[in-house]
């Protein structure tokens, strides 16, 4: 989040379509973490497109609860 903000990108804790979501914790690389793009939302979930989550080079689409503990923050981009 610090690096994104330092580069002039808005950051926060509210999901929006098109935002980059940062994950950390169980199931994610302990050093690098993981990111995805919010491609859709419901009132309770975000739909994320990401790569290398399940297998190297594989693009996945996943439905994740908005309050999932692994979600750290969002980076808002144009």
C-alpha positions in Angstrom: 0.0 0.0 0.0 2.8 2.4 0.8 4.5 1.9 -2.5 1.2 2.4 -4.4 0.4 5.6 -2.5 4.0 6.8 -3.0 3.6 6.3 -6.7 0.5 8.5 -6.6 -2.2 5.8 -6.7 -5.2 6.1 -4.4 -5.6 3.2 -1.9 -8.2 2.2 0.5 -10.4 -0.6 2.0 -13.5 -0.4 -0.1 -13.8 -2.7 -3.2 -14.6 -1.2 -6.6 -14.7 -2.7 -10.0 -11.3 -2.3 -11.6 -9.4 -2.0 -8.4 -6.4 -4.1 -7.6 -6.9 -6.2 -4.5 -3.9 -7.1 -2.3 -4.0 -10.5 -0.5 -1.8 -11.7 2.3 -1.9 -14.7 4.7 -2.8 -18.3 4.5 -2.7 -19.7 0.9 -0.7 -16.8 -0.5 3.1 -16.3 -0.9 4.4 -15.3 2.5 7.0 -12.9 1.0 5.3 -11.4 -2.0 1.6 -11.8 -1.2 -0.8 -11.9 -4.1 -2.8 -9.4 -6.2 -5.9 -9.7 -8.5 -8.3 -7.4 -10.3 -11.8 -6.9 -9.1 -13.9 -7.6 -12.2 -17.4 -7.7 -10.5 -19.1 -7.4 -7.2 -22.2 -8.4 -5.3 -23.3 -7.1 -1.9 -21.3 -9.8 -0.2 -18.5 -10.9 -2.6 -15.9 -9.6 -5.0 -15.2 -11.5 -8.2 -11.5 -11.5 -8.9 -9.4 -12.3 -11.9 -5.9 -13.3 -11.1 -3.0 -15.4 -12.3 -0.7 -18.0 -10.6 -3.1 -18.6 -7.7 -3.8 -22.3 -8.5 -1.0 -23.0 -10.9 1.9 -21.1 -12.5 0.7 -19.4 -15.7 -3.0 -20.2 -15.0 -5.6 -17.4 -15.0 -8.4 -17.9 -12.5 -11.7 -16.2 -11.7 -12.7 -16.5 -8.1 -15.6 -15.4 -5.9 -14.3 -14.1 -2.5 -16.3 -12.8 0.5 -15.8 -9.0 0.9 -14.9 -9.5 4.5 -12.3 -12.3 3.8 -9.3 -11.9 6.2 -6.8 -12.3 3.4 -7.9 -9.1 1.8 -5.5 -6.3 2.9 -6.5 -3.3 0.8 -7.3 -2.0 -2.6 -5.3 0.1 -5.1 -7.5 2.3 -7.3 -6.4 2.8 -10.9 -7.9 4.3 -14.0 
